[in-house]
């Protein structure tokens, strides 16, 4: 499918206020803002290894409103220790894990990317759906997958089409990252006691 057509179907909805794409910056200008290998931090309880068997049992289940995860279901990381520490507040034995992430195939949820947009279009094509179908029209393709089917089935589809998770940049400058493919977690370096981590303050990057 031609670039402009799949771009129209897959770019974030807030970029679709106009159907005139002649003024839209070419997506081939996109550069991943994350380094290829990113030092990142995961907050939660102590554990032996990362796995996807308990998705939705952490922060999501601990909130009374059961708000949908900001980046869909996955294992959450940040490049800021203080942000990762927020995810430890419901753990009986809290800790921060430091890892190295391969970010090459993480989807930029705010801006999209040529490779990621094409992959999401291919997912929709496999499902015989379009961006105009529910729930994609309301929530976008990435989040719509998690809202419209079993989370593990959604992850399997994303992985099949080369998407390892998603990320977004917060107003503080910190990045929040949801990993759905464990293969991109390259190594675990060390564990930090939560008491040594400064409090996260919106607007500051620590």
N, C-alpha and C positions, 0 to 999 in steps of 0.2 A: 504494500500500500504506500502511496506517495507520502513524503514527509509531512506536508502541510495538513493532509487529511488525518493522519494518526495523531499529529500534534493537537489538532482541534479536539479530538476525542479524549486526550489524556492529560493535557496540562491542567493544573489546579483550577477549580471553578472560579476563583477570584480573578484569574487572568482572562476570563471569557466574557467580560462585559461587552466587548466588541467582537464582531465576527470578521473585522478587517485585520487580517494578519500581516498586511504589508508593513504596518508600523510596529509589529512585535519583534523584539530582538531575536535573531536566529539562535536556536537552542544549541547549535554547534559551538557557540561562544562559551558555553557552560564549562566551568572548571570546578572540580570537587573542592570545596573549602577545607575538607579534612585531609590531613597527611595520609599517605598510603598506609603507614603503620602508626596507629594512634595509641598512646598510653591512656587508658581509661580506667574508671573505677566503678565497681558494683557494690551497692549497699544492700544489706539484708542480714540474715542469720549465718552462722558458720555452717559450712558444708564441705563435703569431700570433692565434689566435681559439679560442673554445670550440666544441667539436663533440662529438657523441655517437658518433662512429665508433670510438672506442677504449675504450669502457666495459669495465672489467674488466682493463685492461692496466696499471693503476697499482699502488696499494697491495694490491689483491686478489691480483694475480699475483706480488707480491713477498714474500708471506708463505708460509712453508713449509707451513702447515696449510691454506691456501686457505679460510680461514674466510669464510662468506657475509657480504657487506657488511651492516653494521648497519641501514642504511636502504634496502636493495635497491640495484640498479645506478642510477647517476646521477653527476652532477658534484658533488663534495662541497665545501661551504663551512662556515665558522663565523663567528660574530660575534667570536671571539677570535683574534687573530693567532697566539698561541702554539700553539693547537690546530691551526690551518691549517699551521703550520710542521712539525708531526709528519708530514705527508703529503709532505714534500720529501726525506725521508731516503733514498729509493731513487732520487732523480734525480741525474743527472750534472751538470746545470746548474740547480740549484734556485732557486726564486723564489716570492714571495707576490704574488698579484694581488688588488687591492682593487676591489670592484664594488658596485653598488647593485641589490638584489633586490626585485622586487615579490612580496610574500609572501601576497597575498590568497588564492591557491588552492593553497597548500602544506598538506599533510595533517598534522595533529597526531597522530603515531604513538602517543604515550603516552596521550592523553586522548580522541582522536577529536574530531569536530566534526559538527554537524548536516549541513552542506553536504557535507563529505567523506565521512561515513558513507553518505549517500544516493547519492553518486556511486559509491562502491565497491559498494553494493548493486546499482546499475544495471549495473555491470561484470559482476557475478556472474549477473545476470538474462540479460545478452546471451550469456554463456558457457553458460547453462542449468545453472548450478551453485548450490550453497548452501554456507553456512559449515560444514556438516557433512561436505562432501566433502573429500577429500585434494587438495592439501596445505593447504587453508585452515583445516581444523579444528585442525591443529597449529601453523601459523605465522601465522594471521590472513590477512585478504584481501590487504592490500598486499604483504607479503613473499611470500605464497603465489603471487601472480601471477608474480613473478620466478623462483620455484622451479619453477613448473609449466609455463612456456612460454618461448620465446625472449625475451630481455630487450628487444629492440626492438619485438616484438609487444606485450609488456606495456606499454611506454611509450606506444605508439600508442593502446592502449585507455584508459590513464589520461588522456592528453591529450584524447581524444575526449569523455570524460566530465567534463572540467574540473578534473583534478588535475595540478598542475605539479611535483610532487615531494613530499617529506616532511621533517619535522623532529622533533627530540626535544631535551629539555633534559637536560644531563648534571649529575651531582652537583656539579660545580664551578660551575654556573650558566651555563656556556657552552652555546650552542645548536649542534647539528650539523645540517646541512641537506643534503639530496640533491636536486638539481635535474634534472628530466627534460624540461623545456620551456625551450629556450634563449631564448624570447621574454621571459622574466621577468628576464633579466640585462640591466639597463637601461643600464649604462655601466661601463667600466673606467677607474678613476681613475689608479692608479699601481701601480708594482711596487716591492716591498721586497726588498732583499738579505736572505737568511735569517740572516746573521750579526748583523743588528740586532734580531732578534726574541728576546725572553726565552724561556727554556725553559718549556714547559707543565707546570704543577704541579696535579694533581688537587686540587680544593678551593679553587682560586683562579681568579678570572675576569680574564684579561688579554688 
